[in-house]
Structure formats: C-alpha cells, structure tokens
Amino acid sequence: MWRCTGPRWSGGGPEPEGRFGQRLGWYCAERGEERTSLLPAGKTLAFAAQGERRCLGVRRAGRWIVCPYDAVLDGASAKDQCARCAQLDRSRSVAADTMADDPRPYGVYLAYFGPGLLKVGITAAERGAARLVEQGAVAYAWLGRGPLMAARRAEAVLGSALAVPDRFTKSAKRAARGALPPVADRVAELAQLHRRAREPALWPETLEPVEFACTDHTELFGLDRIPGDVAELGGMTAGAEVVGEVLAGVGSDVYLRLAGEWGRGQGEGPGQGVGGLVAVMDARVLSGWVLGAAGGRVTTVPVRASVAGVGEREGGGQEGLF
C-alpha cells in the first residue's frame, strides 16, 4: 500500500538539465520502498483519498521509520506526524536547535517572497538551493558561510539588525505571488538588503562573506502562469476527490486549473473564466493518505474563494490519475 509523503523538490535527477522539479513522494511500508511522481505544468491530476490518513512516522538517515502507533491524522492539517513522532523528530533537528554538534558547513541567505517580504535564514551548504525552493522563495541571495553555530548567530543578529523576520505566513506568500514586481525590482531590493548586511558594524567576524548574486525562480515555479486572484482548496477527507491540470508549483503549493464549467454564467470570480477556476492546494495535506483514481469528474474538496461573495462551490473534473 503506497501512502503519499507529500511534496518534494529534487535536482540533478531525470528533470531536464538536472534542474529542480516539484514531485509527490510515496512510501510503501510493506515493501520498505520509496518512489516519486513528477508534477510538471500541464499534467492532469485526478485522485481520491482512500481509507484513513495515517502518521508517516520519522525519517532518519534517508529512510522512513514507520509510526509505531499507526496514528490517524486530521485530514485538514498540513501536519503529517502525530504528536509523539513529531517530538522524536525534533529531538534531532537544526530548526529546533537540537543539533548543535552538526559538523557540516552552513550557508546564510536572504530570501525574497514579495515586496517587503524578505527574510534571513540558514541551510546546510550541501543542500544548496533546496531549502529556498521548498519554502517557495521567489528569489534569493547568499550572504555568507560558516559553522552551524556561527551561521545561527549571524541569522539572529542580522535578522534583528535588519528588522527582517525568519518566517512568513503561507497566506502572505500566496498573496504576494499574484502581484510581483519586475525581476529587476526584486534584485534591487535583495541587493540593498545584502549591502546593509555587509556593513562592518553588522557583519559577524565568524562568517565568511559571499558576494551578491541573485537567483530568481520565476521560470522554475511558473510564476507567470499564476493569476492575480486564486481560490484555495481545503483539506482532504475520506472519499474526497481533486481533479484538475497543474499550472505551477511553488514550495509545497500546487496551482491547478479545475476542469469543468467554472466561471461560465456565474460572473467573474477568482481565477475564473472559460478556462476554469484556478485554485491552489497545499500538497502537504496529501501526505499520509492512500490516493486512488478519482471515480467522478468533479472536485469534491471544498473550494474557498479568495474574494468575498463567491463562497464555496464544487467544480467539474477529469478522469485519470497521476
């Protein structure tokens, strides 16, 4: 039985030119095997949640350790672990500051999510840009490199001195994607903050500086295919179905054009028109589910409109499975 393990970004594999690509991960506990399926633009998804959503357990040393409690999870939550597995996971975590002895070098970065939405963060140097892609950073630039604790101190000091946070809400990121300025403006905003961070009074001596170079993810994510107003898909429940065509993928978000008669004869709503409603799904809500082929041609997961007055509707769909 294959359970979805949620969204994944990978690079250097079968994607064209070894670039990153958004995927869904899968794990079969009975076989102890993993696999992934790509989510490129234009791909039709048509799946239904089957049975109960179960805790995925803990991933250690490149493999899954199955949840010993076989815990059932809330279908509407993005969390894919029960409380006890989550506690075990955080017992050896950089984010939870429980891996101070990690000998790997770390990079400190500036990430851009939209105008005024810039943050400072760290990631293991060996992971490269993977962390930035997973977060859905529209653009980013490296600041410096050093040991874990030096990078962590730099993150705290620079974040405070530059008055930038270490995280943003998903709703803020999504809203910013619909009204992004030109690439040149994004680069300029990142460059200005990079210059401020490199001022002698702020720069930590223990961090090796990196010259400014901006990487933009417009093409990778397909940002120019995301309309200004987008509806949101709710959480999964047993038997719920999602049917649509992939438009873009940003971080854990998958943008779908729902098949059917969305927007025809119903007035103009978010992302609507003869091409169908565009809705975004946090693919983390799929983790822990067994996903089978959709039995119908409609999306039965609740669709939450992004503007007042449209409300929740059910949309049409297509048959098939990714």
Secondary structure, DSSP 8 states (H G I E B T S, - for coil): -EEEEEEEEE-SSSSGGG--EEEEEEEETTTTEEEEEE--TT-EEEEEEES--B---EEETTEEE--TT--B--TT-S--S-HHHHHHHHTT-TTTT--TT--SEEEEEEEEEETTEEEEEEEEGGGTTHHHHHHT-SEEEEEEEEEHHHHHHHHHHHHHHHT--S---HHHHHHHHTT---HHHHHHHHHHHHHHHTSTTT--TTSEE-----EE-HHHHTGGGS-SS-EEE----TT-EEEEEEEEEETTEEEEEE-SSTTTTS---TT-STT--EEEEEGGGGTT-EEEE-SSSEEEEEEE-SSTT---EEEE------
